[in-house]
Amino acid sequence: MTRDQLKLDAWLRDIAPSDEVRRWFGHDPSRWSEFGKRYRQELREGRQPELLQDLAERAASGTVTLVYGARDEQHNNAVVIREVIEEMAS
């Protein structure tokens, strides 16, 4: 699906993993643990904490659907974002 077809409320491009981390990971499940560490570090920098807080608040008051482009449902950036948001809520 295209972004237009999804009819998204928000597109938080700034919380996506950097090209460097994304390319290093290359969707290789054997690098998943390290990808999570590197990506979580990026999520602590710049505007990411503010954007994640907003996302966590939206999730606390309703349904949030995280969209990702990877074919692997278990090893992608949306999984890390979901985990971080869940940790913020507890």
C-alpha positions in Angstrom: 0.0 0.0 0.0 1.1 3.6 -0.5 1.2 6.2 2.2 -1.8 7.9 0.5 -3.9 4.7 0.6 -3.2 4.3 4.3 -4.9 7.6 5.3 -2.6 8.1 8.2 -3.1 10.7 11.0 0.6 11.2 11.4 3.8 10.2 9.7 6.7 10.3 12.2 9.6 10.0 9.9 11.9 11.5 12.6 11.6 8.3 14.8 12.7 6.0 12.0 16.1 4.4 12.4 19.0 6.2 10.7 20.1 5.0 7.3 23.3 3.9 9.0 21.6 1.6 11.5 19.0 0.4 9.0 21.6 -0.6 6.5 23.8 -2.2 9.1 20.9 -4.3 10.2 19.9 -5.3 6.7 16.9 -7.2 8.2 19.3 -9.9 9.3 17.6 -11.6 12.3 21.0 -12.6 13.8 21.6 -8.8 14.2 18.3 -8.1 15.9 19.4 -7.7 19.4 22.2 -5.3 18.5 19.8 -3.4 16.1 17.5 -2.9 19.1 20.2 -1.5 21.2 21.5 0.9 18.5 18.0 2.0 17.5 17.0 2.5 21.2 20.0 4.7 21.5 18.9 6.8 18.6 15.4 7.1 20.1 17.0 8.9 23.1 18.5 11.7 21.0 17.2 14.9 19.4 13.4 15.2 19.0 12.8 11.4 19.3 11.9 11.4 23.0 9.4 14.2 22.5 7.8 12.3 19.5 7.8 9.0 21.4 6.1 10.7 24.4 3.4 12.1 22.0 3.0 8.6 20.5 2.7 7.0 24.0 0.0 9.5 25.0 -1.9 8.7 21.8 -1.6 5.0 22.6 -2.8 5.5 26.2 -6.0 7.2 24.9 -6.8 5.0 21.9 -5.5 2.7 19.2 -2.2 3.4 17.5 -1.2 1.5 14.5 2.5 1.4 13.7 3.2 0.9 10.0 6.5 -0.5 8.7 7.9 -1.5 5.3 9.7 -4.7 6.3 8.4 -8.1 5.3 9.6 -9.6 8.6 6.8 -9.0 11.2 9.1 -9.8 14.2 12.2 -8.0 13.3 11.5 -4.4 12.3 11.6 -0.9 13.8 7.9 -0.9 14.7 8.5 -3.7 17.1 11.2 -1.7 18.9 8.9 1.4 19.0 6.0 -0.7 20.4 8.3 -2.1 23.1 9.6 1.4 24.0 6.0 2.8 24.2 4.9 -0.1 26.4 7.9 0.5 28.7 7.0 4.2 28.9 3.4 3.2 30.0 4.5 1.0 32.8 
